[in-house]
């Protein structure tokens, strides 16, 4: 699906939850994402598993189930393997520094 392109945004479970709830953070994120092609953002397999686990805990939440499955159908899911984990010790401090300097308003 990526066909040589790269993602600009990898959404974690918290950000997807905000999007699905439509709360203030989710609405801010949605306004930012509306100008971004859907091929430029995705989630990891870990996020997908957490979303599905949340659904399994709430079998009565049919509206949520529909929203999650629609989101998963529209979103690129990337594997989270050892190769993906190795850059994290280098990348995470940079993200925290950017957030503390308000260069990153949603992460």
Secondary structure as GFF3:
##gff-version 3
##sequence-region A 1 107
A	DSSP	beta_strand	9	11	.	.	.	ID=ss1
A	DSSP	alpha_helix	13	21	.	.	.	ID=ss2
A	DSSP	alpha_helix	24	33	.	.	.	ID=ss3
A	DSSP	three_ten_helix	38	40	.	.	.	ID=ss4
A	DSSP	beta_strand	41	44	.	.	.	ID=ss5
A	DSSP	alpha_helix	45	57	.	.	.	ID=ss6
A	DSSP	alpha_helix	62	74	.	.	.	ID=ss7
A	DSSP	beta_strand	76	78	.	.	.	ID=ss8
A	DSSP	alpha_helix	82	85	.	.	.	ID=ss9
A	DSSP	alpha_helix	88	100	.	.	.	ID=ss10
###
